[in-house]
């Protein structure tokens, strides 16, 4: 029986549309190069891990495109512009809680992004808790972050279902005993979540 629903945040409960954002800032070639420096190198994951300082992370970004330091810094400073609130997040959380489920988050997230648009994260206080990678210095799909969530809240993995937009993250959840849903669309998620939990969820 599923008692706990665990959500990823970015691209599940929250928009993070970096492609449109980059196209709004730069010409196509510059957008491609800055995108590669920030998200194509793997350095963004180190921002989420929060072991290095922000300045150390920026130096890594710069090393991927030394001639675009100004553009990389501007993209970093204005990252809140690609964070978007999803209106259905709070109603969904409240429906799940009303049906007797606990609702948690498990997210690769940096303090920088968390502070970039606080209003977009307004669903978080409606949840029963969760873990951000930047607070525990470990990332999905590393197993450790899942075990930290389980330990922190005394969860039984077999009573949990984990929803994430990345297959590898969901697979690690399954490897520790959780059920899993790979998020592809809200409608698809709702259908699979209803089937797994047995509760009726509003498609609004």
N, C-alpha and C positions, 0 to 999 in steps of 0.2 A: 504493500500500500504506500503510495506517495504522500508524504507529509510535508516535504520541503521542496520548494521550487527555487533554483539558484540560477540567476541571470548573469551573463556577461553584460557589460554596459555599452561600449562602443560598437555601433552598427547593429545593436539589438534594442536597447532602451533609449539610445541616444544616437543621433546622426553624427557622423564624422566624415563629411564629404570633402576630402582634401583635393580631389581632382578638379572640381568646379572652382574651389577656392583658389587653387594655383593658376587656373586659366584666367581668373579675374584679376590677378596681380601682374602677370608677366606675358610676354610673347611665348609662342608655343615651345621654342627651343629652350629658352631660359626656364620655363615652367618644368620641362622635362628634366633638366639638369639639377634644379633645386629639389625637385621631387626625389630624384635618385640620391642626392646627398642626404636628405632627411630620412626617407623611408625605404630606399633601395639598398642601403649599406648595412642595415641591421643596427645602426647606432641609436635609432629611436627606441629600441628595446632596452638599451642601457639607460635611457632617460626614465623609462618606466621602472627599471630595477632600482634606481636611486642609490647606487653605490658611489658613482662619480658625482662631482659637483656640476652645476649647470654650466659653468665656464668650461670645464673639462669636456662636457658633452658638445658644447658649441665648437670647441676646437676640433673635435672629431668630425662634426658636420663640415666645418671649413676645409678640413684636409681632403675632403672628397671633391671640392670645387673651389680652390683657393681664390680664383678670380671673381667669385660670386659671394664674397663674405657679406656685403651689404644686403644682398637679396635674401640670403639665408637667414640673417639676423632679423630682417623685417618679417619674413614668414614665421619665424619662431615667436617673435613678439606679438604678432597679430593672430596667433593660432585659434583664438576664441571665435574668429569669424567663420571657421569651418565646423564648429560645434553647433549642433541644432537640437532643439527640444522636440521630443515626440509626444504629441498631445495625448496619445492613448496609454502612455506608460503608467500614470497614476491610476486611472480607472482599472487597468488590468491588475495591478498590484492589489488594489482594494478588493476587487472581485475574488482574487485568490485567497486573500486573508479572510474575507467574509465566508468563504467555503471551508474554512478551518485549516488552511495551509500557512506555513511560515514561508516568508519570502526573503531571500538573501541575494547579495551580489558577489561576484568573484571576477575581478577586472584587472587587466594590465593597464595601469593608469599612473601618470606622473602628477606631482603636485602642481607643476606648471599648467597642465591642461585642466586640472580640477579648479584652479583659480582663474581660468581664462574666461569663463562664462558661468558663474555660479547659478544663475537662473535656470540654465539648461539641466542642472542636476537636482531640480526641485523634487523629483520622485524619491530621492534617497531617504529622507526622513520618514517616508511611508513604509520603508522596508524594516525587517527585523534585525538587520545587521549585514555584515559582509567584510570582505578584505580587498584592499587595493594593493597591487604589487609594490608600489613605492613605500608602503608602510612595513613590508616584511622582507624586502630585498630578494624576492624570488618571483618568477614569472610563469604563467601558463605558456607552454604545456608541461612545464616541470612539475613532477608529482608533488613536490614539497608544498606548494601553495594550496593544493586541494586538501592535503592532510592538515595543514594549519587551520583551514576553515572548519573541517570536521572536528578538530580538537577544540577550537575556540568555542563552538556552539554545541558541542556534545551531540553531533549529528550521527545518525545511522546511515551509512552510504546507500544501502538498499532502499531507504525511504526517501531518497533524494532524486530529483531530476534536474539535469544541468543543461542550460540552453546557451549556445555560443554560435557565432557565425563562422567559426573555423573548425573544420573536421578534426584536426589534430588535437585541438583543445578538448573537444567532446570525447575523443577517444581516450584521453588521459582520465577524464571523469569516469568513463566506463571501466577503465582499468582499476580504479579504486573502489568499484562497486556501484556507482551511480547509474541511473538511466540517463539517456542523452537525446537531445534534439539539436540538429544542425539548423540554425536559423537561415532561411532563404527569403522568406517574406512573412509579414504579419499573419496573413491568412493561413499559410502553411503551418506556422508555429502554433496558432490557436487550435487548428484541427488536431495536431499531434499532442498538444498539451491537454486538450479536452479528453482525448482518448486515453491518455496516461493517467490523468487525475480523476476522471469521472465527473468532473464539474462542468457546468454550462458557463461559457464565457461569451460576453457580448462582443460582436464584431462592430465596433464603432470608431 
